[in-house]
């Protein structure tokens, strides 16, 4: 059995309530139980199966530490083996959907992993370059993140580019470095990926959504809009950024995601004043990735195909 995202009920909802603390966990952050010593919480950065090594990131200080896999008990090792099935799962899903998945690595001072899913409609002979969504995962999990959005992308004809190496940080220095990374990576996306440059959206979950918002203001391009899942502009200090006019902004939140939902009205007002159209879409759940149905609803709306205006403030 492969590991899945948190169970979600496929039900469109628009009431916003308080979120239970247990729903706010990063899907790759968990409690670890060493064979000897006390348990601890950390985020899985990568599992080097062949080398028998596990790289973990600790939230308190952001440090990454390497452990031998046999440092952990049987349950942890079983979870890691399941996590390692991700690549096989990706290949199987791509075959089922009919599109194409490519793993690219950019060049330059900031080499970055890109997982690019091209929907089957864009592979047909004579098909025009497709619209694209560049995605940022809050923990830098590009492969996992592209997998969680491929079904909706296939159905809506949207190309996905999930970027590795970008992740949440409290360090201004690291944040500035990641902005430099994107300024180096984006031109390579334009040159190496067949897409419509006039219809490029940025998006992400939680801190990845904040990154998407900020990069529309900090990286010059005629951005088509933003897919913001459980995200916000990251506080009033970012309200004066020069957000471009003419974007379509899809805010896609769990109805129980109180922290993200508390910013919807304020952030929406800022973006509308900047000249964007804002749509709010809710699903049954907390601070988590939406079910494919709700992703597709948001994607269709971003692409201007959905005439239903529910959720638009």
N, C-alpha and C positions, 0 to 999 in steps of 0.2 A: 504493500500500500504506500502510495506517495503522500508526502506531507502537503496539506492544502492550507489556504488562507483561512482565517476565522470564518466560521459558518455564518452565512448571511441569509436573511429571508428576502425573497424577491418580491418586494412590495414597495411601491412608490409612496412616500409619506412626506408631509410637510410640517408637522409639528416638531418643535425643537425643545428637548428636555435635557435634564442633567445626565451626565455620562458616568457610569460606574467606573471606578479606578481600574478594574481589571480589564476593561476594553481598550485601554490606552497603550498596551504593550507593543513595542516593535516586534514584528513577526519573527525576527532573528535574534532578539534579546530574550534571554531565558535564564533560569537558575541552573547552575552547573554543580555536579556532585562528584568531587574527586574521590578516588579510592581511599586516600588518606587526607585528613584535614576537613575544614568546614566548607560548606557550600557557599557559592557566591553568584551574583548576577553579572552577566557580561553579554556583549553582542558578538555574534559570530561574524568575523571578517572573511575568512576562507578556511576551507578544509583541504589540506594537501594530502589526499588519500594515499598516493603512491609513497610519499615520504613519511606518512604516519604522523603528521603535524597538524595542530589546530591553532589558528591565530584568532585571538579574542581582543575586543576593544572594551575598556572599562569606562563607563559613563562619567564617573567622578572626575577623572583626570584626563580622559581621552586617550590614554596610553594603549598601545597594542602590545600584547605579550604572546609568546609562542609556547605551546604545551605539547608534549608527546601525547598521541591519542590514548595510550594506555594509562595516562594520568587520571583518566575518567572512568566511571563505572559503566556497567553494561547498558543501562538505559541511555546514557549520553552517547555511547558508541553506536547504539542502534539508531538514535536520532541522526547522528552524523552520516551513517550509511544511507539513511533515507534521503537526507539532504543532498547527498552526492548523486542521487538519481535524477537531479534536476536536468542535467544535460540530455539524458535519455527521454525525459518527459517533454522537453522542448522539441526535440526532433519528432517525437510522435505527434505532438499537437500541430506542428507545422505540416506534417504529412496529412493530417486529418483536415486542416483548414484549406490547404492547397496553395498557400502563399510561399514565400521564401524568406529564410532567416540567414543573415550574414553577421559574422563577428569581425569587426574591423578594429585596428589599433592605429590611432593617429600618430604622427611624427612630430618632432620638435622638442621643446624643453619640458612639455607636460604630456607625455604619452598617455592616451586615454582609451579605454575599452568602449566600443560602440556596438550595441546589439540592434541590428536593423531588421525590422519585419516589413516586407513588401507584400501587400495584399494581392490575392490572385488576379483581381481585375486589372491591376497595374502591370501584370506580366503578359497580358494578352498583346498580340501583335497590333501595332498601331495605337495602343492605349496612350493617352496623354500622361505626362508626369503627374503623380498623385499629390494631393495635399499631405502635409507631414506634421507630426507632433513629436517634438523633442522632449523627452521625459527625464526628470531628476527624482531619484529615490532618496528618502532622507538618510538612508544608511549606505548609499552607493551600490545597492544590489541590482545592477543593471539587468542581468539575465533573468532573475526572478521577477523583476518589475515588467519587463517586456512580455514575459509569459502571461502575467496576470491581465494584460490589456489586449492580447492578440485576437481573441475571439471578437471583441467589439470592433477592433480595427478592421478585421477582415470583413465584417458585415457592413461597415460604413465606408470602406474603401480608403481608409486613412493609413498612411505609412507611419511607422513608429521608429524613433531613434532613441534608445535608452542609453544614457551616458553613465559609465562607471566613474569611480574616483571622486565624484561630487557627493558630499554628505554634510549633515548638520555639523556646525561647529560654533563654539562660543568665542573663538579667537578671531579678532579682527584681521590679524596677519594671515591666518589660513583662509579667511573669507576673501581677502584681497587676492591671495594666490589662486583661489578657485575662479575668480573673475578673470584673471589673466589666462587661466587654463581655457575657459570657455571662449575667450577672444581668439585663442589659438586654434581651438577645436572647430568652432563654427564655420570658418572658411573651408575647412577640410570636409565638413559635412556637405557643404554646397558643391564642392568639386568632386566628391567621391560617391555621392548618393543621388540617384535619379529621382528628383522631386520637383514640385512646383514652387519656386522661390517666392512667389507672390502669395502663397497660402501656407505659411509655416506658423504653427502654434508652439508655444512653450507650455510645459505643464509639470505637475508633480504632486506628491502627497506630503502633507504637513510642511516641514521645512523645505521640501522640494518645491512645493507650490510657492512659498515665499521667494525662493531663488528664481523661479520662473517669472514672477511679477517683477522682481528687481532687474532681471536681465533685459526685460523689454525696455526698461528706462535707461540702462547703462550700456547696451550693445546696439549700435545703430543698425536698423533693418526695418522694413515695413511689416512688422509683426501682425499676423492675422488675429491673434488672440491668445487666451490663456485657459488651460484646463487646470483648475485648482481644486484638489481633493483634500478636504480637511485642513485647508491652509488659510493663511491670512497675510496681510502686507507686513506683518512682524512688528506692528506698533506704530504709534503716531509719528515717531521720528522719521518714518519712511513715507509719510504722506506728501511730502514736497518733492519727491522724485518726479522727473519729467516723463510720466507715463504717456505713451503715444495715444493719439486719438484714433478712433475708427476701429478699435479692437472689439472682438466678442469675448466676453469673460464668462465661463461656466464655473460657478461655485457648486461643487458636488460634495455634500456633507452627510454624514450619518445623523439621523435625527437625535441621537443621544450624545453627539460630540459637542458638549457645552462650550469648551474653550474656543473651538473654531467658530461655532455658531454665534458666539457673543460678539464677533467682529464683523459678521456679514453685513449688517446695516451700515456701519461706519465705513468699512472698506469699500462697500458698493457705492456709497455716496462719493468717495474720493475718485473712484474710477469713472463714474458717470460724469463728474465734473470735468474730468480729463478728456471726455468725448467718447467713452466706450459704452457699449451695450452690455448690461449685466444680467445674466440669468442664474437663478438659484434653484438647485435640484437636490432633493433629499431622498435618502434611502433608509431602510430600517437597520440601524446599527450604530456603532460608535466611531472611534478614531481609526478608520481602516479603509482599505481599498473597496470601492463599490462593487457590487455584482456586475457581471458583463452587461446585463440588460440596462442598468442605469448608466454605465459607461457609454453604451451605444446611444442612449437618449441624449446624453450630453454631447457626444461627438456629432450626431446628426444636427443638433442645434448649433454647434460651433460652425458647421459647414453651411449653415443657412437653409437646411432642408426641412427643419421641423418648424411648422407654423404654430404649434401649440405654445402659448406664452405663459403657461403656468410657472410660477416661481419667479417671474421677473419682477423685481421691485419697481 
